[in-house]
Amino acid sequence: MSQVLHTPPHSPAPADEDDLAALAARHGLTVSGARPSLPEYVRQLWERRHFITAFATAKLTAQYSQAKLGQVWQVMTPLLNAAVYYFIFGVLLGTKKHVPDYIPFLVTGVFIWTFTQSSIMAGTRAISGNLGLVRALHFPRAALPISFALQQLQQLLFSMAALFVILICFGVPVSVSWLLVIPALFLQFTFNAGVSMIMARMGAKTPDIAQLMPFILRTWMYLSGVMWSISKLTKGDHLPRAVTIALETNPAAVYIDLMRYALIDSFHSSQLPPHVWAAATGWALFAGVGGFIYFWKAEETYGRG
């Protein structure tokens, strides 16, 4: 009786990673969630511009849907804040005695500051607060912080009607300088969107940052001349030069002062910091371009883990 020897079949050798990459490339396969090139990323964002505007509008509509007064709170919230600041800073601390047209001065500062504050707060939660959307759909993640900044711009534009009424009621005449609101808001929106993208990336990695931001933003507000005049404080030589420069080039203060200069006739160019339009443009480019690139570099990490 002969004995038959059975040779076990040889298991195939594991494929080399280079071979697998070549096979995937040959069949048009790409890595899921891989970061596209910067020009391609910009193109994808542009293709989804309608989604960005529709998402911003939907979020704005739903923001106060549970409140009985609805969208009226878009105007009431900054006005109530302005009333509190007027009582504390204008009446109790006597700031209104040293600032002409103090109520228009204050209300303009509150409205413009609220635009920056709300954009940054919403941007901080743009990824961490929308993980379901991020994980379910493939789209450039920068669309989220940009859409939140656009939502806040829409809210500000809605509230500007009340601001114009307040200015006129307190004797501020309508002027051709009001047209400067358009470039000033464009630069501020670019700055806000850039900072929102920076905070969105940081908030996606460390969600606890959202709990810290209100304290940081409140401190920033007090340093930005919302309730008081930076030009009067920095007049003279009683402050160190470095402090004066820091206060005058504070981006939030720059955009607030530009809007006051555009809207309030008693706010003269002598109260603006040196080279204010150059500073506003520089901050917009620095934050807008830098924030966009910073956010794009972590594109493939959003929604994972």
C-alpha positions in Angstrom: 0.0 0.0 0.0 1.5 3.2 -1.1 1.4 6.3 1.0 0.3 9.6 -0.6 1.9 12.7 0.7 -0.3 15.7 0.7 1.6 19.0 0.3 -0.2 21.8 2.0 -1.1 24.7 -0.4 1.1 27.7 -0.1 -0.6 30.8 1.2 -0.1 33.9 -1.0 2.6 36.3 0.1 1.2 39.6 1.5 1.1 42.3 -1.2 3.6 45.0 -0.9 2.1 48.5 0.0 3.6 50.0 -3.1 1.8 47.4 -5.2 -1.5 48.1 -3.5 -1.0 51.9 -4.0 -0.2 51.3 -7.7 -3.3 49.0 -8.0 -5.5 51.7 -6.4 -4.2 54.4 -8.6 -4.7 52.2 -11.7 -8.4 51.9 -10.9 -8.9 55.5 -9.8 -9.2 54.8 -6.1 -8.1 57.4 -3.6 -7.7 57.5 0.2 -11.0 58.3 1.9 -10.9 61.7 3.6 -7.5 62.6 2.3 -6.6 66.3 2.3 -6.8 67.8 -1.2 -4.3 70.3 -2.5 -5.0 73.9 -1.5 -6.2 75.0 -5.0 -8.4 72.0 -5.2 -9.8 72.7 -1.7 -10.6 76.3 -2.7 -12.4 75.0 -5.8 -14.4 72.5 -3.8 -15.5 75.3 -1.4 -16.5 77.5 -4.3 -18.6 74.7 -5.7 -20.5 74.5 -2.4 -21.1 78.2 -2.0 -24.8 77.7 -2.3 -24.7 75.2 0.6 -22.7 77.6 2.7 -25.2 80.4 2.3 -28.3 78.1 2.7 -26.8 76.5 5.8 -26.1 80.0 7.3 -29.6 81.2 6.5 -31.2 78.0 8.0 -29.1 78.3 11.2 -30.1 82.0 11.5 -33.8 81.2 11.1 -33.7 78.4 13.6 -31.7 80.3 16.2 -34.6 81.9 17.9 -37.4 79.6 16.6 -38.3 78.5 20.1 -38.6 82.0 21.5 -42.0 83.8 21.4 -40.4 87.0 20.0 -38.5 85.0 17.4 -36.1 87.0 15.3 -36.7 90.2 17.3 -34.1 88.9 19.7 -31.5 89.4 17.0 -31.9 93.2 17.7 -32.9 93.0 21.4 -29.9 91.1 22.6 -27.2 93.7 21.6 -29.6 96.5 22.6 -30.1 95.1 26.1 -26.3 94.6 26.4 -25.8 98.3 25.4 -28.4 99.4 28.0 -26.5 97.5 30.7 -23.1 99.0 29.6 -24.6 102.5 29.4 -25.8 102.3 33.0 -22.5 100.9 34.4 -20.0 102.7 32.3 -21.9 105.8 31.1 -23.8 106.7 34.2 -22.0 105.1 37.2 -18.5 105.6 35.9 -19.3 108.8 34.1 -17.8 107.8 30.7 -20.5 109.6 28.8 -19.3 113.0 30.0 -16.0 112.6 28.0 -17.4 111.1 24.8 -19.6 113.1 22.4 -22.7 111.2 21.1 -22.1 108.5 23.8 -25.2 106.4 23.1 -24.5 106.1 19.3 -20.8 105.6 20.2 -21.7 102.8 22.6 -24.4 101.1 20.5 -22.2 101.0 17.4 -19.4 99.4 19.5 -21.7 96.8 21.0 -23.2 95.8 17.6 -19.8 95.5 15.9 -18.2 93.7 18.8 -21.1 91.2 19.0 -20.4 90.3 15.4 -16.8 89.3 16.2 -17.7 87.6 19.5 -20.5 85.5 18.1 -18.5 84.5 15.0 -15.6 83.2 17.1 -17.8 81.4 19.6 -19.8 79.7 16.8 -16.6 78.9 15.0 -15.1 77.2 18.1 -18.0 74.7 18.0 -18.3 74.5 14.2 -16.7 71.0 14.0 -17.2 69.6 17.5 -20.8 70.6 17.6 -21.6 69.1 14.1 -19.8 65.8 14.2 -22.9 64.0 12.8 -22.8 66.1 9.7 -19.0 65.9 9.4 -19.0 62.1 9.7 -22.0 61.5 7.4 -21.2 63.7 4.4 -18.1 64.5 2.4 -17.5 68.2 1.9 -14.8 70.7 2.6 -15.0 71.2 6.4 -14.1 74.9 6.2 -17.6 75.3 4.9 -18.8 75.1 8.5 -16.9 77.9 10.2 -17.3 80.1 7.2 -21.1 79.5 7.2 -21.2 80.3 10.9 -19.4 83.6 10.3 -21.8 84.3 7.4 -24.7 83.6 9.7 -23.4 86.3 12.2 -22.9 88.7 9.3 -26.5 88.2 8.2 -27.7 88.8 11.8 -25.6 92.0 12.0 -27.1 93.3 8.7 -30.6 92.5 10.1 -29.8 94.5 13.2 -28.2 97.4 11.3 -31.7 98.7 10.6 -32.2 99.3 14.3 -28.7 100.8 14.6 -29.5 103.3 11.9 -32.7 104.3 13.6 -30.9 104.8 16.9 -28.3 107.0 15.2 -30.9 109.2 13.5 -33.0 109.5 16.7 -30.0 110.8 18.6 -29.2 113.4 16.0 -26.5 111.7 13.9 -27.1 112.9 10.3 -27.2 110.5 7.3 -23.9 111.0 5.4 -22.1 109.7 2.4 -19.5 108.4 4.8 -22.0 105.7 5.7 -20.9 103.9 2.5 -17.6 103.1 4.3 -19.6 100.5 6.2 -19.4 98.2 3.2 -15.6 97.8 3.0 -15.3 97.9 6.8 -17.7 95.0 7.2 -16.1 93.1 4.4 -12.7 93.3 6.1 -14.2 92.5 9.5 -16.0 89.5 8.1 -12.8 88.2 6.5 -11.0 88.6 9.9 -13.9 86.9 11.8 -14.0 84.0 9.4 -10.3 83.4 9.6 -10.3 83.4 13.4 -13.3 81.2 13.4 -11.4 78.6 11.3 -8.5 78.7 13.7 -10.8 78.2 16.6 -12.7 75.5 14.8 -9.5 73.4 14.4 -8.5 73.9 18.0 -12.1 73.2 19.2 -12.2 70.0 17.2 -9.1 68.7 18.9 -9.9 70.1 22.4 -13.7 70.7 22.9 -13.1 72.2 26.3 -11.7 75.4 24.7 -15.4 76.3 24.1 -15.8 76.6 27.9 -12.8 78.9 28.2 -13.6 81.2 25.3 -16.3 83.4 27.0 -13.7 84.5 29.6 -11.1 85.3 26.9 -13.7 87.2 24.8 -15.0 89.2 27.7 -11.4 90.3 28.5 -10.8 91.1 24.9 -14.0 93.2 24.8 -12.9 95.3 27.8 -9.6 96.0 26.0 -11.3 97.0 22.7 -12.9 100.3 23.6 -16.5 99.1 23.3 -17.6 101.3 26.2 -14.8 103.8 26.3 -12.6 105.8 24.0 -9.2 104.4 23.2 -8.0 107.7 21.7 -8.7 109.6 24.9 -7.0 107.0 27.0 -3.9 106.9 24.9 -3.7 110.7 24.5 -0.5 111.9 26.1 2.5 110.0 27.4 1.1 108.5 30.6 1.0 105.0 29.1 4.0 102.9 27.9 4.4 103.1 24.1 4.0 99.4 23.8 0.6 99.5 25.6 -0.5 102.3 23.4 0.4 100.4 20.2 -1.3 97.3 21.4 -4.5 99.1 22.2 -4.5 101.0 18.9 -3.7 97.9 16.7 -6.1 95.6 18.5 -8.1 94.2 15.6 -11.5 94.4 17.3 -10.9 98.0 18.2 -9.7 98.8 14.7 -13.0 97.5 13.1 -15.1 99.2 15.8 -13.4 102.6 15.3 -13.8 102.3 11.5 -17.5 101.8 11.9 -17.8 104.7 14.3 -15.9 106.9 11.9 -18.2 105.8 9.1 -21.5 106.3 11.0 -20.9 109.0 13.6 -20.1 112.5 12.4 -18.6 113.6 15.8 -16.1 110.7 15.6 -13.3 112.4 13.7 -10.3 110.9 11.8 -8.0 112.3 14.5 -9.5 109.6 16.9 -8.5 106.8 14.6 -5.2 105.0 15.1 -2.5 105.6 12.5 -2.9 103.9 9.2 -6.2 102.4 10.3 -7.3 101.1 6.8 -3.9 99.4 6.4 -4.2 97.8 9.8 -7.7 96.6 9.0 -6.6 95.1 5.7 -3.5 93.5 7.3 -5.5 91.9 10.0 -8.1 90.6 7.5 -5.4 89.1 5.3 -3.4 87.7 8.2 -6.4 86.0 9.9 -8.3 85.1 6.7 -5.5 83.6 4.7 -3.6 82.2 7.7 -6.6 80.8 9.4 -7.8 79.1 6.1 -4.4 77.4 5.6 -4.2 76.4 9.3 -7.6 74.8 9.1 -6.9 73.1 5.7 -3.8 71.4 7.1 -5.9 69.3 9.5 -8.7 68.6 7.0 -8.3 64.8 7.1 -8.5 64.7 10.9 -11.9 66.3 11.5 -14.6 63.9 12.7 -12.2 61.0 13.4 -11.6 59.4 16.8 
